[in-house]
Amino acid sequence: MDTNRLKTFAQRTRIDLMGQVARKLDAVLAPESDARREAPEAIRTLEGRIREIGRQGVIEQVAYTWFNRFTALRYMDVNGYLTPMVVSPAVDRTRPEILDQAAAGAIPEHVRAPVATRIRGLLEGRAPSREPQVEAYRLLLVAACNDLNRVMPFLFEAIADYTELLMPNEFLAADGWVSRMREVMTEEACQDVEIIGWLYQFYISEKKDQVFAGLKKNQKITAENIPAATQLFTPHWIVRYLVENSLGRLWLLNRPGSRLAERMEYYIAPEEPETDFLRVSGPQEIRICDPACGSGHMLTYAFDLLYAIYEEEGFPSAEIPGLILTHNLTGIEIDDRAGALAAFALAMKAAAKLGRRRFLRMEVKPDVVVLENVTFTPAEMQDVAAVVGRDLFTDELRTTLMQFEQAKNFGSLIVPVLRDPAETLRVVEARDFGSDLLLKGVRDRVVAVLRMAEALAPRYHVVVANPPYMGGKGMNGALGEFAKKNYPEGKSDLFAAFIQRGESLLKRSGFNAMVTMESWMFLSSFEEFRTRFLVTVTINSMVHMPYLGKGGTSMGINFGTVAFVAAMVRRPDFRGEYCSVRYFETDDSGVPNHFPPQNERRSKASTSDFERIPGNPIAFWLSETAFNSFSDPSSLLSTKCRIREGINTGDNDRFLRLWTEVSQRNFVRESSTDSRNAKWFAHRKGGDYRKWYGNNEYVLNWANQGAEIHNFHNLPLDFNGAPMRGKSFFFKRALAWSRISSGKFSIRYYDAGQTYDSTAPSIFEAGKDEAVVLAFLNSPITAGLLEALSPTLDYRLTNLGRLPLLLSQSTAEGQAVAQNTRVLVKGSRSDWDSYETSWDFTTLPLLSPDHRSGTLEATYARLRAHWAGMTAEMKRLEEENNRIFIDAYGLQDELTPEVPIEEITLTCNPAYRYGVKGTEEEREARLLADTMKELISYAIGCMFGRYSLDAPGLILANQGDTAQTYLDRIPKPTFAPDRDNVIPLFEEDWFADDAYQRFREFLSVTFGADRLVENLEFMRAALGKEVRTYLAKDFYADHVQRYKKRPIYWLVSSPKGAFQALIYMHRYSPDTLNITLNDYVRGLRDRLEAALRAAKATEISPDATAAEKNRAKRDIDRFTKQIAEVTEWERDTLYPLAVERIRIDLDDGVKRNYPKFPGVLRPVKGLEDEDA
C-alpha cells in the first residue's frame, strides 16, 4: 500500500471538499435560494447547527461525512459488495456503474418510485436541469446511502437533511476528487480494510498540525480537538504482536493442543509453564475491548484471529461473523467519525466472510460505542426515578448518570460507579411510557448512559489499544484535573492513564496489550506509575522501539515507543520475553526483518529484576551482573557526594553572555572579596559532548549576589528554591555534565569559581574520590547503566545519583584510576586552552617555542605529531581506566575497554572534531586548513591588540580600550596593533595597511621574512585559495561561526561588499564610523575613481593590446558599479549613522549592540533586530 499517495490524496481532498461544501452552504443560505423554498425544515436545522458549532464546524462535519461515505463506497465497490457499483465505473466505462445502468433504464429496486421517475426524466432529457447527469447521480447516491442504512446505520445515516443539501456536486469531473480517489484506492490497495484507517488519519493530519502549532503557543487541547491531536494509525505488525500475544496467548493457554500459533507470526511463545491463567470454556466467552479504538485496526485483526479460533472449534462458517460481533468485540471511541469507520471496518470483515447477499441480510451490528456527552438537570433527575423505578434509583446510579457530562473529553477513562449497568439497562429498556414524550426523552438518555457504562464495565478478558498520547501540559483544564484526581500515578500523560484504565477493565489474569510512548519505562516523572504497575501486573512480553535520534521508528514518529502485553496478576519472579526493534533492523516500511530480533537486547527479565534498580526503570536488557551492581544502596553515587541542579534565569538573553562579549574588567572567574564589584561571573551551561575538561563559554550577571535575577522573578535574595536552585554551591569546584544531549553522556571537571545552570547539573563534595567519580562517569559502565536509567538522552541528576560506584581511591585500583584521571583532565585542559575561545587562552600552539621550526610547514608537522601523541596517550589512559572499572564490576563478558578514536574528545583530534564519515586524508586536510584559519584569526586579534606577540593572553579586552592602552602595557611591541581600529578587507591592494598586508607583516615577524613566500604558498595550498581571497570572502563567516553568532570583530560592509573593513567591538567608540567614512570609504572611492580613469585611458590607447582593452572594459564596468554602490551607501546609510555617533554598551551583548548599525554591518542571521 502506497501510503504516501494516500496521504497526498486525503490532504488535498479535505481542502477541495471543504471549499465545495462552503460554496454550497453560501448558495443554499442565500435569501432567495431554491433550498429555502423546497426544503425549509432542512434549512432551519442547518441554521440551528451553525449557531451550535459555527459555520466552519458545519463545513468540516459535512465534508468529512461525504469523504467517509465515498471512500467506504469505493471500498465496497472494489470488493464486490455493491451491485451495481456506486462510485466506480464498470470495465472500460467512465461513469459510475449505477449511473450507467440507470441511463440504460435499470434503476436499482431500492430507489423509491417518485425518485426513480425523476431520475429517468433527467437522464432522458424530459426534466429540466442545468446538470441532469449530476442531479441524477446525486439522487442515486442518496438512495444507495439510505439503502445501506439498514446494514450500516453508523456510517450511512438516513440522508434527508442539510447533509444532502450540502453534498458536493463535483463528483463526476474527470479530474475531480472522486476520480483521484479511484486512482489511489486501487483494487490492490483495497484488499485490506485498514486503508480506511490510513485515509482517515491523513485526512485529519492538517487539523492535527494546527492543534500542535497551538500547543507551542501554550494553547490547551480542547475536547473537540483531542481526536485530531491523538489519532495515530498503528502499523499492522504491531497490531498483530499485541493481539497474538494477548488473545492468541489466552486461547493457547486454554487449548494447549491448538494449532493457532502456526498462523501467528508475531507470537512470542513462553518458555516457562503457566498455571495461573484466565479460564474460558469456548470462544463465545472471550470479551475483547479496545477502549480507544480509532478506526478499528486492533478490532479487525482480532476478528481475523477469532474467526480462526471459531473455525478450529468447528463452528459453521456462516455463523462465525455474527458470533464474533455479538459476543467478542467491543470498541469504545470519543470521535464519531472514527467510531463509524471502526464499525464499518468490522462490517467489512464480516462481509468478506459472508459474501454480499448474506452480509446485506445480517442483522447483528458491530459493538462500537461512541461516547456522548449526556447531562441531566436537577429536575430531570426526579424524572429518572420514574424511568428506572425507586428500587433501582440508587446513589450509584445517580452518580453514574452524572459521570458522562464530559464523556467526549474524558473518554474511556471514566469508571462508572454503577456495578451492574447491564441489569439496570435491561429493566429500563423494557419500560414503556406510551405517549409521555418527556419521560421517553429522559429514558433515552438514561439508556445512552447505561450502554456506555456497560461498555466500560470490568468484564473483559483482553484489552488491546494504541491509546492517545497527550502530556499533562497539553490537557485542557477539566481533563488535567480529572487525570490528577482519578489517575494520580498516570497523570503525566493520557497513555499512562489508559494503561491503568486498561487494567481496571480486565478480569483477573486478563491481558492488557498496548503500544505507547516509551517514557513511562524510564523517566523519573513516571516513577510512581512504574512502582504501581510492577506490583499490579506481570509483563509477559515487550517490544521496545527506541528512537535513536535518526532513522525513525516503526510507528513513523520521532520518539520511542513500546508495545507490551501484561497479565492482570502479580507474579514477581515470572521472566517475561523482551526484545528491541531499532530502525536498522526493519525494512523500508518499518517492519522487523526478523521477529523477535536476535540482538543484544533480546532477553528475559522479571518484575523483581526491575525492582532492584532505584526508580524501577524497565531496563530489561541488563545482565544479572548489572542488576546485582545496584544491590548495595550505600554504593549509590547520591550517598557519596552532593548532586545539584543549578538556576534557571528565566531570560537567558538578558542574564547570560558568552564570555567574549563583555569587558574583562567586569568578568571574574572566581568569587572573592576582589569580585564584589564585578557583574559577570563564570557560568556552566552544558554544552557539546566533551569529556574531562572544557565547555567554559558563558558568564552570568550575578552582580550583587544576583539581585537583578531575583528581582526578575520577584524573589528575595535569600530564596533557595526553584528557579534559584543550588545557590549555596555556587563557586565550588565541581564535576558537571550537559543535561540534554544528542549523543553519549560526558562529564567534565570545573575549577572553583563558577555559577551553574539547570542545564548543567553538578556534583560537589566528592572528596578524595572526586577523580574516581569523574572517571567512572566517563566510563562504559556508566554509559551502559545510563541507557537503563535515562535512555531518552535527558540526563537528570536523579538518574546520576542512582548509579552504583564500586571503586574507591582507597584501593590500589582506585589510586591508579585517580592518577590517570588527573592526567586526562590536564590534557583536556591544555587542548581546550589552545583555542582563542577559551578564557584561559594564552597563545597559539603554532607560535609556541615547543613546536617552532624553520617554516610554517615544518612547525605544523611538529605540532601535528604532538597532537597525535596527546590523542594516543589520552586513549591509552581512558582504556586503562575502563579496564579497571570493567574488572571491578565483573562485566568482562559484556563490555570492552576500547574507546573509539572519535570519542577522544580533544579538538586537536580530527576524528572527534569532524567525525569519521570521511577518509582520514580528508580529516587531516580539514585540520590543516582550520589550523591555518586559526592562525589568521589570531593574527587579526594581534592587529586589533586583543593579543600580543610580546605577552600571553588578552591585552585589549575592555570597552574603550585604545592603541595607547596597548602601548602603555607594551611600549615596544614586536608587532604593533592598528591605531584607528579599522582594518580594510579587500581582494585588491587598495590600502597599504589592509588585513592582507598586515598579515604578511605578521607572518614575517613570526616565521621570518625570508620564508614569507614559502609560508604563504603553504597556507594557500592548505586553504585551497590565496590568503587575501580567504580574508576578503571567508574570514568573517568563519569568525561568526567560531564565536557562535556573537562576533567580536564586526564587518563594516557596503551592500555588495565593494567596501569592507573590520572593527573590534571592544575598541569601538562613537568616532569609529566617522574614521571609517573619512579615512577609508572616501579613500576607497578616490582610488576607484583613479582606477576608472586609468582603465578608460587604456581602452582608448592606441598602444594597448586587444587583451588589455578587453580587460579595461571589464574594469570600467566593475569600477563604475563599485563607485555607485559606495557613493549611495555612504550617502544613505553610513553617513547618517556616523553623524549619530552611536554608543554601545558591551554589557548589553552582541545581540543588542550589533543591530544598532543596520545597513552598515554585514547581516548575521539572528542579529537582525536588537529586540528579537
N, C-alpha and C positions, 0 to 999 in steps of 0.2 A: 504494500500500500504506500503510495507516494504522498506522505503527509504534508510535504511542502506545497504540493499542488492544492491539497485540500485547504491548507491554511490560507493561501492566496485567494482562493475562491471564496471562502467563508468571510474573510475580512472585507473583500471588495463588495460582496453581495450584501452584507449588512449595510454598507453605505448606500448602495443602489436602492435597496428595498426601503430604507428609511426615507430616502428622497422621494420615491414613488408614493409611499404612503402619505408623506407630508403634502404632496401636491393633491392627492385625492381628498385629504382632510380639508384643505382650503376650498376645494371645489364643492364638496357636499355641504359645507357650512356657509357657503355664500347665501345671501338673503333670498335670492330667487332660484335656488338650485332645485333640480328635479327631485333630489333626495328628500328635501323638506316637504315636497308635495306628496311623494309616493311612499315615503317611509318615515312619517313624523315621530312614531314611537322610538324607532332606532336612533333618530337624531336627538331626541330628548335623553335617551340613555347615553349616547355619545357625549353630549354636553355635560351631563352629570359626571361621567367618568373623567372628563377633562378637569372639572372642578376638584375631583378627588385626587388624581395623581398627576395632573398637569398635562399640557399639550405634548411635551416631549415624552412623557411617560406613556401616553396613549400610542404615539408613533412607534416607540420601542416595542410595546406589547404586541401591536398588530403585525409589525414587521417580523418579529421572531415567531409569531404564531404561524404565519404563512411560510416562513423558512422551514420550520419544523415539519409542517404538513407536506410541503413539496418534496423535501428530502426523504421523508417516510414513504410517500407515494412512489418516488423513484426506486427506493429500495424494494418495495413490494412488486413493482412492475418487473424489475430485473429478475426477481426470484420466482416469478410466475404466480403470485398470489392474487393478482387482479386481472380480470378478463372482462372487457378489453383493458389494455394498459391506459393509465390515466394521464401520465405526463411524458410517456415515452412513445416514440413512433414505432410502427411495425418496420420490418426489414425493408430497406430501400425506399422508405417514405420519410417525409419531413415533419408532417403534423402529428400531434399525439394521436395514438390509435383510436381512442374514444371519440375524437372529433372526426377522424377519417371515416369511421363506421357510421357515425351519425349523419354525415354528409351523404353516405350511401343508403340512408334510410333505416339503419339498425341502431336504434336508441335503446340503451340498457333498460331493463324492466323496472329497476328501482326509481327511475325518473317519473315523477308524478305527471299525469296526463296533461294538465294545463302547461306545465313547463316543457313537456315534450312537444306540444303543439307550437309553442313559442320558438323552440329550437329549430323545428322544421321550417317554420316561416322565415327565420333568419337565414338559414342555410340555402333555402330555395329562392331567396330574394323577395319574398312576399311581405316580410315585416320590415318596416323602416328602421334603419340603424346606421350610424356613422361607421361602425366597425362590426359588421354582422358576425364574422368568424370569432372575433374576440369575445363578443357578448354571448354567443352560443357556447363557446368553450367555458366561459365563466359559469354559465348555468349548469353545464355538465359537471364541472369541477365541484361546484357546491353540492350537487346531487350526490356525487360519489363520496364526498366527505360525510354528508349526512347519512348515507347508507352504511359507511364504516363506523358510524357512531354506535351501531348495535353491538359491534365486536370490540371496538376500542374507544369507548367514550372518553377516556382520559386524554386522548390526543385529538380525536375528531369530535369535538363538541358540536351539537346541532347548530348550524350556521343560519341564523335568522336575525342578526343584529348588526351593529356597526362594523363588526369584523368583515362581513360581506360587503358592506358599503365601501370599505377602505381597501378591498382586495386590489393588489397591483394589477394593472392591465397589460404590462409589457412582458407577458409570458410566452407569446408566440413569435417574438422577433428572432430572426436568425442569429443575431449576435447578442441576444438578451441573456439575462441571468439564468433562465431555465435551460437554455441551450448550453451554457457553460457548466451548469450543474450536471447535465448528462455526460459532458466530456470528462469530468473528474470522477463522477460516480459510475465508473465503468462496471461491466459485469464482473471483472476480476476483483475490483475494489469492494463490490457489494457481496462478496462471498461470506463476509463476516459482519454481523450487525454492529460490531464495535466502530464501524465507520461513522455511525450516527453520533456516537460519543465524541469522536475526534472533531467532527464538524461543529458540534455544539461548543466544545472548548475553544476552537478557533474563532467561532462566531462572536463569543463574548470576550475575546482576548483584548480587544481595544478598550472595552469598558474596564477590564482588569488593569490595564496600563494606566488608565485615568485614576482609578482608585489608589494605586500605588504611588502615583505622582502626588496625589493629595496627602498620602502618608508622610511624604518627605516635607510637606508643609504643616505637619502636625495635625492633619485632619483625621479624625477617627473614622473607622469603617462603620457606616450605618447598617441597620438590619437589612435594608433592601439591597445593599451592596456586598453583603457577606458572600452570596453565591459567586458573584463575578470575581471577588478577591481570592476565593479559596478553592474554586474548581480546578482540579488537576487530574487529567486523564492518566490512568495507571497502565504502564506497559503490560502487555499480555503475559509475559513470562513471570512477572512479579505477582500478577493475579493468580496464575497457575500455582506458583510456590505457596501462596497464602491458602488457597482453597485446598490444594492437595495435601498440605501438611496439617490441616485442621479437619475439614470434612472427610478427606480421604483417610487420614490417620484414625479418626473416630470409627470409621467403618471397618478398617483393617483390625483395630483392636477388638471389635465385636465379632468380626468374621475373619479369624486368622487364616482360613483357607481361601479367602477371596483372591482373585487374580487382578484386582483393581490396580495394584501397584504397577502392573505391566504397562498401563497407559498413562502413568503419572511421571512424566519426565523430570519434574522438579521436586519430587518427593524425596526427602532425606530419611531413610529408614533408620529407626532407633536400634542401637546395638544392645541397650540394656532392656531387660524384660520389664513390662509394666503390668501391675495387677490392680492398681487403684485408678480405674478409669470409669468414665460415664457409660452406663449400660443402656443399649437400645435393643429392642427385640426385632425391629423391622425398619425399613426406610421411612415409612409414614410417620414414625415418631420424631424424626430428626427435624429440629427447627433451626433455621439459619437466618441471621439478621445482618443487614448492612445498615448501620444507623446514620450513615451519610452517603447514600447510595449513588448520588450524582446521576449519570446516565445509565447506570446499571451494570457496569462491566464485571464487577465481582459476582453479581447475581447470575449473569448469563453463563459464566463458566461453572458456577455451582450447579446451574441447571444441567449442563453437559455431564458433569460428574454424577449427579443424582440419576440422570437417565441411565447411565451405565450401571449404577447400583441397582436400580429397579429391574433392568434387563437381567442382571445377574441373578436376581431373586425370582425371575420367571414371570414377572407381570406382563400382561398383554401390551404391546407397543402402543396401541390406540388409546389406552387408558393412562399411560405414564405421564404425558404432559399435564393433563388435568390434575392428576395426583400430586405432582410436584408443585403446581401453582396453588393447589388447595391446602396442602399440608406443610410444605417445606420452606418456602422462601418468603421473607418479608424485607422490604426496603423502606427506609424512612428518609425523608428529604424535606428541606425547607423551600427549595426552589421549584415552583410549579412546572417550569419548562423542563428542568432536568428530571423531575419525577415522572412527567408524562413520557419522556424518552426512555426512562428505565422500564416503565410498564410496556412501552412499545417493543423494546428490545426483548423482553421476556415473551411477549406475544409472538414475536418473530421466531424465537427459539421453538415455541410450541408449533407454529405454522410449518417450520422446516421438518418437524417430525410427523405432523398430522396430514400434511398436504392441504391444498387450498380448500376443498369442499368441507372437510372435517373441521378445519380451523374456523371457517366462516360460521359453522354451526355451534362452535364451542361457547358454552355459557359462562364457565369459570373465568374470572379475570385475575390478572397478576395482583398480588397483595403489596402494592406500593402506596405507602401512606405519606401524603404530602401534608405536613403540619401547617395549621392555620391559626391565626390569632383569633381567640374566642373570648368574649367578655360578657359578663352579666352585671346588670345594675343591682343595687340592693333590693329594689322592688321585684326584679325578676328572680332573685334568689328565693323569694317567697313562693313564686310560681313553680320553681324547681321541685319544691316539696310535693306539690300536687302531681308533678310529672312522674317522679320516681317513687312516691309513696313515703309516708312518715318513717316506716321501718328501715328504709334504705338511705334516708336523708341524714347521714351522719356527718360529724365534723370532718372525717377523712374525705368524704365526697365533696363537701363544701370547699375544702382546701384544694382538692384536685381540680375542681371546676375553675378555680381562680389561677391555677398554675399556668394556664395556656394563654394568658393575656398577651404575652410576648413570645409566642411559640416560634414565630419567624426569626426571632433574634436568638433565643436560647437553644432552639432545635432539640436534638435528641438528648441534650444534657439535662433536660427536665426529668426528674424522677417522680412519677406520680405517687402521691401519698396513699391513694386507694389501693388496697392489697389485691382485690379481685375485681378489676373493672369488667371482666368478661361476664360475670354473673349479673352485675348491675345493668350492663348493656343489654343482655338478653331480656331482662324484665322490662326495661324502658322501651325497647323496640316492639315489644308485644302490646303495649298500651295503645288504645285507640281514643282519640279525643274528638272524633266526629267533626263538627263544623267549627270548633273552637280554634280559630286561626292563631290566636295569641299563644295558647298552650302548645299548639303544633310547632310554632316557631321556636319556643323555648326548648321543646323536646328535641327538635332537630339539632340545636346547638349542644344540648346535653349529649346526644348521641355522637356528635362530632368529637367532643372531648373524650368520651369513653372509648371511642375507636382509637383515638390517638394514644390514650392511656394504656389500652390493651396492647398496642404495638410496642409500647415502652416498658412493658412488664417483664420481670426477670424470669423468662421461660425458655431461653434459647440454649441449644447445645453448642452452637458455633456463632461467634460474632466475627465478621470479616469486614475490613474497611480500610480506605485511604481517607482518614478524617481531615477536616480543614486545618490548615496551618495558619495561625494568626497569633503573633506575640501580644503580650499584655498591652504594649504601647499602642497597638492598632485598634484595640477593642473600644467600642463605644462605652459610655459610662455605665449604662444598665448592664451590659454584658460583662464588663470588667468586675462590677460589684457582685454579680451573680456567680462568676467563676471564683472569686475570692471567698465567698460565703459557702459555696457548695463543693468546691474542689480546691481547697487551700493548698494542697501539695502540687496540684496540676495547673495552678492559675497562671503560670508563666507563659503558657501557650495553649491554644484550643486543642491541639492534638494531644497534649498530655491529659487534659480534662477528658477527652474522648477515650483515651486508654483506660482511665478509671471508670468511665461510664460503660465501656465495653465489659469490664469485669462485673459490674452490677447487673448487667442484662443477662448474665450467664447462670446456668445451673452449676452446682458444684462439679468440678472437674471438667467443665466445658472449656472450649478453646477460644481464646482471644487472639485473632490473627489480624495484624495491622501493618501498614507501611507508613512511617512517619519521618520527621526530621530526626537526625542523629543526636541533637543537642541534649536530650534527656539522658543519654548514656553517660555523659561526661561532665557537663557544666555544673558548677557549684550551685547555681540558681535552681537546679533540679535535684539537689541532694536529698531533700526531704521526700520528694517524689520517688526517687530510686529506693530509698530506705523502705518506704511503704510498699512499693512494687515488689521488692525482693522478698518481703515477708508475707506477701499475699498470693503470689503465683509461682509457677515453675516454668522457666523458659525451656521449651522443648527444642526449638531451633531458631537460628537467627542468621540473616544475610545482611551484612553491613556493606553499604555502598558509599564510601567516603569520597568527598570532593578534595582533590589533591592540588587545587589551585590552577589546574589546566585539564583539558581533555574531557570536561563534563562528567556527567553521571548517567546511570541507566534511566533515571527519572527525567532526564533532559533539563535539569535545573542545576544551578551552580552553588549548591550546598549539599552537604552529606545527608544521606537518608539511611533508614534501616527498616527491614522487613523482619517480623518475628511472629512466632506462634507460641503462646504461653497458655498453660493449663491453669484453670482456676482452682488450684490446690497447692499447698506448700510442701515441697519435697526438697529440703535444702541440700541434700547430697546427690540429687539426680544430676547426672552430667549430660547437659544438652549439647546439640551439634551446632557448631558455629563456623561461619566462613565469611570471606570478604570478597567483593566483586569490585575491581577497580577498572578505570576506563580502558587501560591497555589489555584487559582480559575479556573485552567484549568486541562484538563486531560493530559495523558502522551504525547499526540500529540500537546499540546499547544492550544487546542480548549476550549473555555469557557464552564464550566459546566452548566452555565445559562447565557442567554443573554437578555437584558443587565444585568450585575451582580448587585445585590441589596446590595451594600456595602455602607460604609460611604462616598464614593466619587461619588455616584450616585446623580447628581444634575442638576439644571438648572442655567444658567448664561447668561448674555448679554454682548455685546461688551462694553457697558458703564460701566459695573462692572469692567472689566479688566482695563479700562482707569482710574479708581480711584486709582489703585496701581501704585506707582512710577516704571517706567520701563515697565509697561503694561504686566507683565507675565500672561500667560494663566492659572491662578490658579483657576480653575473652582469649586473646592471643598470647597472654603472658604464660610463661612456663611455670612449673611448680616451684622451681628455684626462685624465679622472680616474685611469685606470690609470697614465698617464705621470707623474702627480704623485708617485707612490711611487718613481720611478726613481732618485732620489739618496738613498742611505742616510744621508748626512750631514745631510739636511734633517729627519729624523725628530725628533719632539719629545723623545724619550728621550735624544738626543745634545746637547740644548741646555739641559736642566735636570734636576733630581732629582725623580723621581716616587715617592712612598712611600705605603704603606698604614699606617694607624695601629693602635692597640692594640685588643684585644678583651677587655673587662673580665671576661667570663665570668659576671657577675651585675650587670646594669645597675641593678636595683632597689637594690642595695647601694652601688654606687660612683658612680652618676650622679644628679644632681638638676637640675631646672630652676633657673636662677639665682635666680628669685624666691622659692624655698623657703628659702634659707639666710640666715644673718646676713651682712650685707655686710662686717662687720669680718673675717670668715673667708674672704672671697672676693676673689681678686686677678685682674686681667685682664692682668697681665704679670709675668713671672718676674724677680725682682731680689732683692738681699740683704734688702730690706724684707719679702719674702714668705716668708721661711724658716719662719715660724710659722703660715702660712696652711694651711688644709685644702682649700679648694675653689678650683679653677683653671678659667679659661675653657676650654671644650671644644667642638670642632667635631664635629657628628654628623649630617651630611647635611641632610635637611630638604626642604621643598617646592621646587617649580620657581620659582627666582628667580635673576636674573642680577645680576652686578656686585657687590652687597654685601648682607649680611643673613644670616638664619638663625643668629644668635648667641643661643642659647637655653639651652645646658646648661653645667653645671660638673662637674668630675671631682674625686674625692677623691684628690689627689696629694700628700698630706701626707708629709713625709719622703721625697720622691722616689718616692712610690707604694709605700711599704713594705707597706701593707695589701693592695694588689692583688697584689704579688709573693708575699706570704705565702699569699694565697688560692690561687695557682697553684703554690705550693711552688717558687718560683724565687728565685735570688739577685738583689740589686738591680742587679748589672751585667749581667744577662741581656738580650740584644737580639733574640732570635728570636721566632717565634710562641709565644704570643699577644701578646707585648710588642714588636711591631714598631715601628720608626720613632721610638724614643725620642730618638735623637740629633738629631732635627729638631723636638722639642718647643720651643715658644716662639719659633719663627722665623716671619717673615711668609710668607704662602703664598697660593696660589690653590687652591681646593678645590671639589669637586662632591659630589653625592649619588650613591653607587654604584648604589643601586637606585632606579629612577624609574618612575612610572606614565605618564610622558609624555616631553616633549622634554628633551634634555640642557641643563644650565645650570651655569655656574661663577661663583664669587664671589672677591673679594679679601678677605683677612683680615689684620688688623694682627698684628704680633709680639705674643707673649704667650699663645698658646693651645696646649693639648694637642689631640690629634685621634684620631679613632675609625677603625676599619676600614671603617665605612660612609661615611667622608668622606675618600677618597684625596686627597692633596695634592701640589701642585707647589711645589718650593722652588728657590732659587738660579737663577731665570730671568734675573737680572741686568738689563741695560739693556733687554732685550726683554720684561720682565715684562708691561707694559701691552699690547704687541702679542700676546703669547701669550694673555692674557685675552680680548682682542677676537677673536682667531682662534677660540678655543674657544667663543665665544658667537655665531659667525657661521654662515650657512647652509652654508659649506664644510664645517665640522666636522659639522654636522647630517647632511649627505649622506654624508660618509665614515664616520660612526659607524653609519649604517644598514648599511653594509657590514661594518664591523669588530665591531659589537656591537648587532645588531638585536633582541636579546632584552631590551633595557632594563636590562641588568646591566652598568654601565659600569665595567669593571675597569681598573686602572691600566695593565695591559699594552696594552690597546687604545688608550688615550690616547697612550701612548708611541710608537705606530706611526703617528700622524698626521704628515703632512709639513707643516712650516711653511716657506713660501716667501717670507716677508716679514720684514724686519728693520728696527729703528729707525734703522739707519744710512742708510736711504734716505729720501727726502723723503716718499714714501707712508707708510713706517713711522712717521715722526715725526708725520704727520697723524693716523694711527690712534692712536698713543700719547696725543696731546693730547686727542683725542675721548674716549678711554677714561678718562682721569683725570677728565674732567667727568662721564662716565657713573657712575663709582664715587662721586663726590661727591654727585650727585643721588640715587643709590640709597641712600647712607648717610643723607642728610637725610631721605628718606622713611622708612627703617627706624626711625630715631631719633625719629620724630614720634609713636610709639606707646609706651604705658607698658610694654609687654612687652620693650622694648629696654633693655639695661643702661646705655646712654648717653642715655636719655630725660631731657630737662630740664624741658620744659613743654609744654602742649598748644598746637598751632598756632593753635587758635581764640583763645587768650589772648595770642598774640604781638602786639607793637605793630605789626609789619609788616602785619597784616591787620585790626587792630581798626577798627571803625566804630561808629556810634551805637547800633545794635541788633544783636542776635544774628543776625537775618536778613541784614542788610547785611554783617556780618562774615563770615558763611558764604559769601555771594556773592563777596566779595573772595578768600577762601581757595580757593573752588572754581575761580575764574579762575586763581589761581596754580597750582593743581594741574593744570589743563588745559594751562597753558603749560609746566609741567615735563614733562608727558607728551609733548607735541608736540616739545619740544626733545630729549628722550631718543630719541624715534622718529627725528628727523632725524639725530642723531649716529650711531645704530645703522645706519641705512640708508647713511649716508656711509661708515662703516667697511666695511659689506658690499660696497658698490660697489667699493671699493679692493681688497678680497680677491678678489672675483669676477674683476676685471680681471687681478690677479696670477696667478690660476690658469687663466685663459683659459676660464672657464666661462660666458661671457656668453650662450651659446645654451641653457644648461641651468638656470641659476639666476637669480633676480631679487633685488635688494637689499631689496625691500619687507618690512617687518616688520608682521604683523597687530597691530592695536591691543591685542588681548588678550595679546600677548606682550611688551608693555612692562610689565615686572614691578615696578610701583610699587603699593603698597597703596592709594594715593590714586587709582589708575586703576580705575574701576569695571568696565571690560571685563576686566581681569586679575583683579580681586578676586572678581567674581561670574560671569565667563564671559559669553558673548554669546548665550545661548539666548533670553533675554527681549528686550524692547524697550529702547531707550536711555532712555526715560522711566522704565521700571521700575528700571533700574540706577541712575539718578540719585536716585530715591526711596529706594532701599536705602542709597545712600551718605550721603544726608542723615540718614536715621534712624540709621545706625550712627555718624555723627559726633556726633549728639546723645547717643547712648548712651555714647560715649567721653567726652563732656563730663561726663555724670553719674558715670561711673566715676572720672574724675579728681577730681571734687568729693568723692566718697566717700573717696578717698585723702587729700584735704586734711582732711576731717573726722577721719580717724584720725591725721593727722600724718605719713603716709607722704610726702606732698608739701606744699609750702607756696607760697602766692602771693608770698612775700617772698624766696625763694631757689630757685635751679634744682636739679633732680634730687631724689634721695632725702634725706629728713630722718630719720624714724624707720624704720629697716630692720634693726635688730639685736634679737636676743632680749633681752627685759627692758626695752626702751625704754619710757619713760613720757611723760606730758604734760609733766612737769617737764624731761625730757631735751630736749623740743622748745623749751620756754621758755628753757632755758639757752642754746640756739643762736639762737633768735629771740625776744627778750624782749617785743617789742611787735608781735605778728602782726596782719596785716590781717584774717585770718580764723583764729580760734583753733581748735585741734583739740579733739575731745571729751576730757573729763578722765578718764572712767572706762572707755573702750574698749568701750562698749556703745551701739549706735545702733539704736533700735527701727525696725521697718518695718511700718507698718500702712496699710490703706486708709482708716481713720478717724483722727480727730485726737485720739488718746488722750494723747499726750505732747507737750509744747511743744518738746522737743529731738529729735523723731524725724527720720528721714532726710529726709522731705519738707520739714519746717520748716527744717532746716539747709541743704537745697539752695536754698530760697527766699533764705535769708540769703547763701549763696554767690553766687547769680545777681545779687543786689542789689549785692554788693561788686564783682563783676567787670564787670557791664554796667549798673549804675546802678539804684537803687531806683525811679526814675521810669519806667523802661522794664520793670519786672518783669512786669506783667500782659501786656504785648505780647510779651515774650520767652517767657513760659510758654505763651502761646497758639501761638506759632510752634513751640515744642517739641511741644505736643500734636498739632498738625497733622502734624509730621514723624514722630512716634512712632505716630500713629493711636490714641492714648489719653492720658489725663492722666498727668502725671509721677508723681503719687502712686500711681496704679494700676500704672504700669510698675515703680516701685520695689518695691512690695509683691508683685507677681506675676511679673515677668520678669527683674528685675535679676540675681538670683542665678544663674539658669540661664545668662544671658549671661556672667556673671563666670566661672563654671565652664568654659564653652567658651573664653573668652578666655585663660584660664590653663591650658588643656589638662588639665582634670580634676585640677589641683593648685591649688585656690583658696587665696588668701592671706587673704581675708575669709571668715569662716565664719558660716553662718546657724544660730543657735540657734532651734529651732522645735519647737512642740508638734506632735502627730501630724497635725492638720488645719490647722495654721497659725493658730490663734486667737492664739497669741503668736509673734512673730518679732522677732529682733534680730540685727544683725551684730556680730561681734567681729573684731579684727585679730590674726592669729596671732602676729605679731612682738611685739605688746604683751600677749599673753596672760600671765597669772600664775595661780597656784593660787587667787587670790581672785576671778578673773573670774566664775566661775559663781555664787559667793555674792553678788556685786554684782548680777548679772543677776536672781537669785532675789529678793533683798530689795528692791532698788530698782525693779525693772521688772515681774517676774512678779506679785508680790503687789500692786504698784501697779496693774497692769492689772486684776487681779481686783477690787480696790476700786472702780475706775472702772466695770467691768462691772456690779457689784452695784448701784452708784448708778444706772446707766443702766437696769437692770432695774426698780428701784423706780419710776423716773420713768415708764417705759413702762406699768407696771401702773396707776399713778395715772391716766395718760391714758386707759387702756382703760375705766376706770370713771367717768371725769369726765363730768358732765352737760354740760359746756361744750365737749367735744371733738366735732369733726365725725365723720361716718362714715368718711371717708378717713383721718383721724388715728387713729381707733380700729383700723381695719384695719392701718395701718402699725404701730401699737403692738403688735398681736397678733403680727405677724411678728417684731418686735424682741424680744418676750418669748421667743418660741421660739428665736431666734438667740442671745440673750444667755444664756439658760439652758443651751444646749448648749455655748457657749464657756466658761462658768464651770465646767461639769462637766469639759470637756476639760482646761482649765488646771489645775484642782484635782487631778485624777487624775494628770496628767503631772508636776506639781510633787511630789506625794507619792511616786509610784512610780519616777520616773526622775531628774528634775533634782536634787531634794534629796539622794538617796543619792550622786550623783556630786559634787555641790557639797561634801558632807561629806568626800569622799575627798581633796579638794584635789589634783587630778591635776596632775602636772608633764609638760611636753613638752620635747623637745629638737629644735630646728629642724634640726640635722644629720641627724636620722632621716627627714626629709622628710614631706610631707603624707600620703603613702600609709601611713606607720606611725603618725603622730600623730592623724589625723582619726578613725580607728576607735576611739580611746580614749574617745570620747564617744557610745556607742550610744544612740539614742533621744533624744539632746539636739540633735545637729546634723542638719540636713536630709540625708537619704541621698543619696549621689552614687555612681552606678554605677562600680564599680572601686575604691571606697574603703570597701567594707563590712567588710573583715577586714584587720587590720594584718599578718596572716601570709599574705595572698593573693599 
